[in-house]
């Protein structure tokens, strides 16, 4: 089962985005959200997942496979 924190970090780095840049791109004022998600300390909301999917050019299902939703 895929863990979002590993996937998110790898996908973000693959797009050559910093945590600050991703946070700004999804409308967050602080990169602390991204840091927490990548550390496994929290999970993005459905709305945040949709924004992440848009920035990282993937689907929400890529972020949350059905077995993890």
C-alpha positions, 0 to 999 in steps of 0.5 A: 500500500502506497504511503502518501508521504513517500509518494508526495515527496518523490512526486514533488521533487520530480517536478523540481518544486520545493515545499514552499513552492508547492504550498504556494501553488495549492494556496497554502500560506505556509510550507508547514502543511507540506512538511507535515504530510511528507513526514507522515504527521497529517493528511491533506483534505479532499480539497487540498488533494485536488489542488495537489493533483492539479499542480503535480499533474496527476489524479486524486486517485494517484494520491489516494488509491481506493484502498486508502481512501 
